Amino acid sequence: MAKNSVVAGLDRILTMELVRVTERAAVAAARLRGRGDEKAADQVAVDAMRAELNRLDIKGTVVIGEGERDEAPMLYIGEEVGSGDGPEVDIALDPLEGTTICAKNLPNALAVIAIAEKGSLLFAPDVYMEKIAIGPGYPDGVIDIDASPYENIRNLADAKRVPISEITACILDRPRHAKLIEAVRNTGAAIRLIGDGDVAGVIHTTDPDETGIDIYLGTGGAPEGVLAAAALRCTGGQMQGRLLLDTPEKVARAAKMGITDPNKVYRIEEMARGDVLFAATGVTDGNMLAGVKFGRNSITTDTIVLRSSSRTVREIKARHQDLDKF
């Protein structure tokens, strides 16, 4: 592959290389589906993703990873990956998005990664982020994180030219969202509650006809927010996020990462700038991607890979007959 970045952005050959990275992590995690061991499933996914990343001709820095350096032995924030040749890139990743989902063999567990030119991804601490997101095809300004749920859902319904009753919002099923859930139900919109995996929840807004999800609302992890923003950048979606820095310790951690305004609302272009590549492979069956299938002589994977500069969306269903590579 090419050893340096091109004027238009990232080398497009990296697109297919990323597919291999998420495929390896997904297959590793899928072997432990339904076993009830979240930590073991996450660890094998981390090991597989790290090994594959280190085969890429990149100078990569993990900016969204498994945790801060003292919390994660591998793929921690700041870890350098790749061969050391090729372009300098930022990497956001979650080798197993939805560890609980995988452990229980429930829908929508994914292996996820995003790559962007160096300095292009938000360097976010592992705190909560308030999020709102919609898919592509709407005018700018349809959503506003400071507007009420009714205003956002009404504006989306107007932009879609449907009654509010035909809008479905995706929200994490958490006690902290009780008031939000009540407010959304009071609008007349439907709600799909998810138990885990808010990267998948946001990505589902990119194709409402397939997933039935029109808008994502609520709070979840900031690292997952940056990953979701990378995916939406590639499709033309809209997203806003605000870090919940509600203690002096969190404010101090954010400041070490260069975040000086704890109340700042980040727009999608501020979370994932420039040329962005994104890939996700299904671990368990889901609304958009099928989970890994183990056959007698082959393994089948289902991956979506996106690129922001061309707005290309590829779905790659692969049958792997060389099982030794896993």
VOTI-593863 format. One record per residue (C-alpha): residue number from 1; residue in three letters; x, y, z. Coordinates in steps of 0.2 Angstrom, whole numbers, plus 2048, in hexadecimal, padded with zeros to 3 digits. Example, Ala and Ser with C-alpha at 12.3 -4.5 7.8 and 13.67 -1.06 7.14 Angstrom:
% VOTI-593863
[rec 1; "ALA"; [83E; 7EA; 827]]
[rec 2; "SER"; [844; 7FB; 824]]
END
This chain:
% VOTI-593863
[rec 1; "MET"; [800; 800; 800]]
[rec 2; "ALA"; [805; 812; 7FE]]
[rec 3; "LYS"; [811; 818; 80C]]
[rec 4; "ASN"; [80B; 82A; 80D]]
[rec 5; "SER"; [7FB; 834; 80E]]
[rec 6; "VAL"; [7F4; 83C; 7FE]]
[rec 7; "VAL"; [7EE; 84E; 7FB]]
[rec 8; "ALA"; [7DC; 849; 7FB]]
[rec 9; "GLY"; [7DD; 841; 80D]]
[rec 10; "LEU"; [7E1; 830; 813]]
[rec 11; "ASP"; [7E6; 822; 807]]
[rec 12; "ARG"; [7D7; 819; 801]]
[rec 13; "ILE"; [7DF; 809; 803]]
[rec 14; "LEU"; [7DE; 80B; 815]]
[rec 15; "THR"; [7CB; 808; 813]]
[rec 16; "MET"; [7CD; 7F6; 810]]
[rec 17; "GLU"; [7DB; 7F4; 81D]]
[rec 18; "LEU"; [7CF; 7FB; 82A]]
[rec 19; "VAL"; [7C2; 7ED; 825]]
[rec 20; "ARG"; [7CF; 7E0; 829]]
[rec 21; "VAL"; [7D2; 7E8; 83A]]
[rec 22; "THR"; [7BF; 7E8; 840]]
[rec 23; "GLU"; [7BD; 7D7; 838]]
[rec 24; "ARG"; [7CB; 7CF; 843]]
[rec 25; "ALA"; [7C4; 7D7; 853]]
[rec 26; "ALA"; [7B2; 7D2; 84F]]
[rec 27; "VAL"; [7B7; 7C0; 84C]]
[rec 28; "ALA"; [7C1; 7BF; 85C]]
[rec 29; "ALA"; [7B3; 7C6; 866]]
[rec 30; "ALA"; [7A5; 7BC; 85E]]
[rec 31; "ARG"; [7AE; 7AC; 864]]
[rec 32; "LEU"; [7A8; 7B1; 875]]
[rec 33; "ARG"; [797; 7B7; 871]]
[rec 34; "GLY"; [78A; 7B2; 87F]]
[rec 35; "ARG"; [797; 7AC; 88B]]
[rec 36; "GLY"; [794; 7B9; 898]]
[rec 37; "ASP"; [7A6; 7BF; 899]]
[rec 38; "GLU"; [7A7; 7D1; 894]]
[rec 39; "LYS"; [7B9; 7D3; 898]]
[rec 40; "ALA"; [7BF; 7C4; 88F]]
[rec 41; "ALA"; [7B5; 7C9; 87F]]
[rec 42; "ASP"; [7BC; 7DB; 880]]
[rec 43; "GLN"; [7CE; 7D5; 882]]
[rec 44; "VAL"; [7CE; 7C9; 874]]
[rec 45; "ALA"; [7C7; 7D7; 869]]
[rec 46; "VAL"; [7D4; 7E3; 86F]]
[rec 47; "ASP"; [7E2; 7D6; 86B]]
[rec 48; "ALA"; [7DC; 7D3; 85A]]
[rec 49; "MET"; [7D9; 7E5; 855]]
[rec 50; "ARG"; [7EA; 7EA; 85C]]
[rec 51; "ALA"; [7F3; 7DC; 852]]
[rec 52; "GLU"; [7EB; 7E1; 842]]
[rec 53; "LEU"; [7EE; 7F4; 844]]
[rec 54; "ASN"; [800; 7F1; 847]]
[rec 55; "ARG"; [801; 7E9; 835]]
[rec 56; "LEU"; [7FB; 7F9; 82D]]
[rec 57; "ASP"; [807; 805; 825]]
[rec 58; "ILE"; [802; 814; 830]]
[rec 59; "LYS"; [809; 81F; 83E]]
[rec 60; "GLY"; [7F9; 81D; 849]]
[rec 61; "THR"; [7F5; 825; 859]]
[rec 62; "VAL"; [7E6; 81F; 863]]
[rec 63; "VAL"; [7DC; 82E; 869]]
[rec 64; "ILE"; [7CC; 824; 86D]]
[rec 65; "GLY"; [7D0; 813; 874]]
[rec 66; "GLU"; [7CE; 807; 883]]
[rec 67; "GLY"; [7D1; 814; 890]]
[rec 68; "GLU"; [7DF; 81F; 896]]
[rec 69; "ARG"; [7F0; 818; 897]]
[rec 70; "ASP"; [7F0; 813; 8AA]]
[rec 71; "GLU"; [7DF; 80A; 8A7]]
[rec 72; "ALA"; [7E2; 800; 897]]
[rec 73; "PRO"; [7F1; 7F5; 893]]
[rec 74; "MET"; [7ED; 7F5; 880]]
[rec 75; "LEU"; [7E6; 802; 874]]
[rec 76; "TYR"; [7E6; 80F; 881]]
[rec 77; "ILE"; [7E5; 822; 87D]]
[rec 78; "GLY"; [7F5; 827; 876]]
[rec 79; "GLU"; [7FC; 816; 871]]
[rec 80; "GLU"; [805; 816; 861]]
[rec 81; "VAL"; [800; 808; 854]]
[rec 82; "GLY"; [804; 803; 843]]
[rec 83; "SER"; [815; 7FF; 83A]]
[rec 84; "GLY"; [81B; 811; 83C]]
[rec 85; "ASP"; [81C; 814; 829]]
[rec 86; "GLY"; [80E; 81D; 820]]
[rec 87; "PRO"; [803; 82C; 825]]
[rec 88; "GLU"; [801; 832; 836]]
[rec 89; "VAL"; [7EF; 82F; 83C]]
[rec 90; "ASP"; [7E3; 830; 84B]]
[rec 91; "ILE"; [7DA; 821; 84F]]
[rec 92; "ALA"; [7C9; 81F; 859]]
[rec 93; "LEU"; [7C5; 80D; 85D]]
[rec 94; "ASP"; [7BA; 801; 867]]
[rec 95; "PRO"; [7BF; 7EF; 864]]
[rec 96; "LEU"; [7AE; 7E9; 86B]]
[rec 97; "GLU"; [7A1; 7F6; 86C]]
[rec 98; "GLY"; [794; 7EE; 877]]
[rec 99; "THR"; [79D; 7E3; 882]]
[rec 100; "THR"; [78D; 7DE; 88C]]
[rec 101; "ILE"; [784; 7DC; 87C]]
[rec 102; "CYS"; [791; 7CF; 876]]
[rec 103; "ALA"; [792; 7C6; 887]]
[rec 104; "LYS"; [77F; 7C4; 886]]
[rec 105; "ASN"; [77E; 7C1; 873]]
[rec 106; "LEU"; [772; 7CF; 871]]
[rec 107; "PRO"; [771; 7DA; 861]]
[rec 108; "ASN"; [77D; 7E8; 85A]]
[rec 109; "ALA"; [78E; 7E4; 862]]
[rec 110; "LEU"; [79B; 7EB; 856]]
[rec 111; "ALA"; [7AE; 7EC; 853]]
[rec 112; "VAL"; [7B1; 7FE; 84E]]
[rec 113; "ILE"; [7BF; 80A; 849]]
[rec 114; "ALA"; [7C1; 81B; 841]]
[rec 115; "ILE"; [7D1; 822; 83A]]
[rec 116; "ALA"; [7D4; 835; 835]]
[rec 117; "GLU"; [7E3; 840; 831]]
[rec 118; "LYS"; [7ED; 844; 840]]
[rec 119; "GLY"; [7E5; 851; 84B]]
[rec 120; "SER"; [7D4; 84E; 844]]
[rec 121; "LEU"; [7CB; 845; 851]]
[rec 122; "LEU"; [7C5; 84C; 862]]
[rec 123; "PHE"; [7D0; 847; 870]]
[rec 124; "ALA"; [7C2; 843; 87C]]
[rec 125; "PRO"; [7C4; 83D; 88E]]
[rec 126; "ASP"; [7BA; 82D; 894]]
[rec 127; "VAL"; [7AB; 837; 89B]]
[rec 128; "TYR"; [799; 838; 896]]
[rec 129; "MET"; [794; 842; 887]]
[rec 130; "GLU"; [783; 849; 883]]
[rec 131; "LYS"; [77E; 845; 871]]
[rec 132; "ILE"; [772; 848; 864]]
[rec 133; "ALA"; [773; 841; 852]]
[rec 134; "ILE"; [76A; 83F; 842]]
[rec 135; "GLY"; [76E; 837; 831]]
[rec 136; "PRO"; [771; 83F; 820]]
[rec 137; "GLY"; [765; 848; 815]]
[rec 138; "TYR"; [75F; 856; 820]]
[rec 139; "PRO"; [763; 869; 820]]
[rec 140; "ASP"; [770; 870; 82C]]
[rec 141; "GLY"; [769; 875; 83D]]
[rec 142; "VAL"; [75B; 868; 83F]]
[rec 143; "ILE"; [762; 863; 850]]
[rec 144; "ASP"; [768; 86D; 85E]]
[rec 145; "ILE"; [76F; 865; 86E]]
[rec 146; "ASP"; [768; 874; 878]]
[rec 147; "ALA"; [756; 872; 871]]
[rec 148; "SER"; [749; 868; 87A]]
[rec 149; "PRO"; [745; 856; 874]]
[rec 150; "TYR"; [735; 85C; 86D]]
[rec 151; "GLU"; [73D; 86A; 862]]
[rec 152; "ASN"; [74A; 85E; 85B]]
[rec 153; "ILE"; [73E; 851; 857]]
[rec 154; "ARG"; [731; 85D; 850]]
[rec 155; "ASN"; [73F; 865; 845]]
[rec 156; "LEU"; [744; 854; 83F]]
[rec 157; "ALA"; [733; 84F; 83B]]
[rec 158; "ASP"; [730; 85F; 831]]
[rec 159; "ALA"; [740; 85C; 828]]
[rec 160; "LYS"; [73B; 84A; 824]]
[rec 161; "ARG"; [72A; 850; 81F]]
[rec 162; "VAL"; [721; 843; 82B]]
[rec 163; "PRO"; [717; 844; 83B]]
[rec 164; "ILE"; [720; 843; 84B]]
[rec 165; "SER"; [718; 832; 84E]]
[rec 166; "GLU"; [723; 82B; 840]]
[rec 167; "ILE"; [733; 830; 848]]
[rec 168; "THR"; [73D; 823; 853]]
[rec 169; "ALA"; [74A; 829; 85F]]
[rec 170; "CYS"; [758; 81D; 866]]
[rec 171; "ILE"; [75C; 820; 878]]
[rec 172; "LEU"; [767; 815; 884]]
[rec 173; "ASP"; [75D; 80D; 891]]
[rec 174; "ARG"; [764; 815; 8A0]]
[rec 175; "PRO"; [75C; 81C; 8B0]]
[rec 176; "ARG"; [764; 82D; 8AC]]
[rec 177; "HIS"; [75A; 82E; 89C]]
[rec 178; "ALA"; [749; 82C; 8A5]]
[rec 179; "LYS"; [744; 83E; 8A2]]
[rec 180; "LEU"; [74A; 83E; 891]]
[rec 181; "ILE"; [740; 82F; 88D]]
[rec 182; "GLU"; [731; 836; 894]]
[rec 183; "ALA"; [733; 847; 88A]]
[rec 184; "VAL"; [736; 83D; 87A]]
[rec 185; "ARG"; [726; 833; 87D]]
[rec 186; "ASN"; [71C; 842; 880]]
[rec 187; "THR"; [720; 848; 86F]]
[rec 188; "GLY"; [717; 83A; 867]]
[rec 189; "ALA"; [727; 832; 860]]
[rec 190; "ALA"; [72C; 820; 862]]
[rec 191; "ILE"; [73C; 81B; 86C]]
[rec 192; "ARG"; [747; 80C; 869]]
[rec 193; "LEU"; [750; 809; 87A]]
[rec 194; "ILE"; [761; 800; 879]]
[rec 195; "GLY"; [76A; 7F8; 887]]
[rec 196; "ASP"; [77C; 7FC; 881]]
[rec 197; "GLY"; [786; 801; 872]]
[rec 198; "ASP"; [783; 813; 86E]]
[rec 199; "VAL"; [78F; 814; 85F]]
[rec 200; "ALA"; [783; 808; 857]]
[rec 201; "GLY"; [774; 812; 85C]]
[rec 202; "VAL"; [77B; 822; 854]]
[rec 203; "ILE"; [780; 819; 844]]
[rec 204; "HIS"; [76F; 812; 842]]
[rec 205; "THR"; [769; 824; 83F]]
[rec 206; "THR"; [772; 823; 82E]]
[rec 207; "ASP"; [766; 817; 826]]
[rec 208; "PRO"; [754; 819; 82E]]
[rec 209; "ASP"; [74C; 80F; 821]]
[rec 210; "GLU"; [756; 800; 826]]
[rec 211; "THR"; [758; 803; 838]]
[rec 212; "GLY"; [748; 80C; 83D]]
[rec 213; "ILE"; [752; 819; 847]]
[rec 214; "ASP"; [751; 82C; 842]]
[rec 215; "ILE"; [75A; 834; 851]]
[rec 216; "TYR"; [765; 830; 85F]]
[rec 217; "LEU"; [764; 839; 870]]
[rec 218; "GLY"; [76C; 838; 881]]
[rec 219; "THR"; [77C; 836; 88A]]
[rec 220; "GLY"; [789; 829; 887]]
[rec 221; "GLY"; [79C; 827; 887]]
[rec 222; "ALA"; [7A6; 835; 87F]]
[rec 223; "PRO"; [7B2; 829; 876]]
[rec 224; "GLU"; [7A3; 821; 86E]]
[rec 225; "GLY"; [79D; 832; 869]]
[rec 226; "VAL"; [7AC; 836; 85F]]
[rec 227; "LEU"; [7AB; 825; 857]]
[rec 228; "ALA"; [799; 828; 852]]
[rec 229; "ALA"; [79D; 839; 84C]]
[rec 230; "ALA"; [7AA; 832; 840]]
[rec 231; "ALA"; [79D; 826; 839]]
[rec 232; "LEU"; [791; 834; 837]]
[rec 233; "ARG"; [79E; 840; 82F]]
[rec 234; "CYS"; [7A0; 832; 821]]
[rec 235; "THR"; [78D; 832; 81D]]
[rec 236; "GLY"; [789; 844; 81F]]
[rec 237; "GLY"; [77F; 843; 82F]]
[rec 238; "GLN"; [77E; 850; 83D]]
[rec 239; "MET"; [783; 84E; 84F]]
[rec 240; "GLN"; [787; 859; 85E]]
[rec 241; "GLY"; [78F; 854; 86E]]
[rec 242; "ARG"; [794; 85C; 87F]]
[rec 243; "LEU"; [79F; 854; 88C]]
[rec 244; "LEU"; [798; 852; 89D]]
[rec 245; "LEU"; [7A6; 859; 8A7]]
[rec 246; "ASP"; [79D; 85A; 8B8]]
[rec 247; "THR"; [7AB; 858; 8C4]]
[rec 248; "PRO"; [7BC; 861; 8C7]]
[rec 249; "GLU"; [7C5; 851; 8C3]]
[rec 250; "LYS"; [7BC; 84F; 8B2]]
[rec 251; "VAL"; [7C0; 861; 8AE]]
[rec 252; "ALA"; [7D2; 85F; 8B2]]
[rec 253; "ARG"; [7D3; 84F; 8A7]]
[rec 254; "ALA"; [7CB; 857; 899]]
[rec 255; "ALA"; [7D7; 866; 89A]]
[rec 256; "LYS"; [7E6; 85A; 899]]
[rec 257; "MET"; [7DF; 855; 888]]
[rec 258; "GLY"; [7DD; 867; 882]]
[rec 259; "ILE"; [7CB; 86A; 886]]
[rec 260; "THR"; [7C9; 87B; 88E]]
[rec 261; "ASP"; [7B7; 87F; 88D]]
[rec 262; "PRO"; [7AD; 871; 897]]
[rec 263; "ASN"; [79C; 877; 890]]
[rec 264; "LYS"; [7A1; 877; 87E]]
[rec 265; "VAL"; [795; 870; 871]]
[rec 266; "TYR"; [79F; 866; 864]]
[rec 267; "ARG"; [798; 865; 853]]
[rec 268; "ILE"; [79B; 856; 848]]
[rec 269; "GLU"; [7A9; 85F; 83F]]
[rec 270; "GLU"; [7B2; 862; 84F]]
[rec 271; "MET"; [7B2; 850; 855]]
[rec 272; "ALA"; [7B7; 849; 844]]
[rec 273; "ARG"; [7C0; 854; 838]]
[rec 274; "GLY"; [7C8; 852; 827]]
[rec 275; "ASP"; [7C8; 841; 81E]]
[rec 276; "VAL"; [7C1; 834; 829]]
[rec 277; "LEU"; [7C0; 821; 826]]
[rec 278; "PHE"; [7B4; 816; 831]]
[rec 279; "ALA"; [7B1; 804; 832]]
[rec 280; "ALA"; [7A6; 7F9; 83C]]
[rec 281; "THR"; [7A4; 7E6; 83C]]
[rec 282; "GLY"; [795; 7DD; 844]]
[rec 283; "VAL"; [799; 7D2; 852]]
[rec 284; "THR"; [787; 7CD; 856]]
[rec 285; "ASP"; [778; 7CF; 84A]]
[rec 286; "GLY"; [771; 7E0; 849]]
[rec 287; "ASN"; [766; 7ED; 840]]
[rec 288; "MET"; [774; 7F1; 834]]
[rec 289; "LEU"; [781; 7E4; 834]]
[rec 290; "ALA"; [780; 7D1; 836]]
[rec 291; "GLY"; [78B; 7C9; 844]]
[rec 292; "VAL"; [799; 7BD; 840]]
[rec 293; "LYS"; [794; 7AC; 83A]]
[rec 294; "PHE"; [79F; 79D; 83D]]
[rec 295; "GLY"; [79D; 78F; 830]]
[rec 296; "ARG"; [7A6; 77F; 82F]]
[rec 297; "ASN"; [7B2; 785; 822]]
[rec 298; "SER"; [7B0; 798; 822]]
[rec 299; "ILE"; [7AD; 7A7; 82D]]
[rec 300; "THR"; [7A1; 7B5; 826]]
[rec 301; "THR"; [7A2; 7C7; 82B]]
[rec 302; "ASP"; [797; 7D6; 827]]
[rec 303; "THR"; [7A0; 7E7; 827]]
[rec 304; "ILE"; [79B; 7F9; 823]]
[rec 305; "VAL"; [7AA; 805; 81E]]
[rec 306; "LEU"; [7A7; 817; 81B]]
[rec 307; "ARG"; [7B2; 826; 814]]
[rec 308; "SER"; [7AE; 838; 817]]
[rec 309; "SER"; [7B7; 840; 808]]
[rec 310; "SER"; [7AD; 836; 7FC]]
[rec 311; "ARG"; [79D; 832; 806]]
[rec 312; "THR"; [7A0; 820; 801]]
[rec 313; "VAL"; [797; 812; 80B]]
[rec 314; "ARG"; [79C; 800; 808]]
[rec 315; "GLU"; [795; 7F1; 810]]
[rec 316; "ILE"; [7A0; 7E2; 80E]]
[rec 317; "LYS"; [79A; 7D1; 812]]
[rec 318; "ALA"; [7A9; 7C6; 812]]
[rec 319; "ARG"; [7AB; 7B3; 813]]
[rec 320; "HIS"; [7BC; 7AE; 81A]]
[rec 321; "GLN"; [7C2; 79D; 815]]
[rec 322; "ASP"; [7D4; 79F; 81C]]
[rec 323; "LEU"; [7CF; 79D; 82E]]
[rec 324; "ASP"; [7E2; 79D; 834]]
[rec 325; "LYS"; [7E2; 7B0; 832]]
[rec 326; "PHE"; [7D7; 7B1; 841]]
END
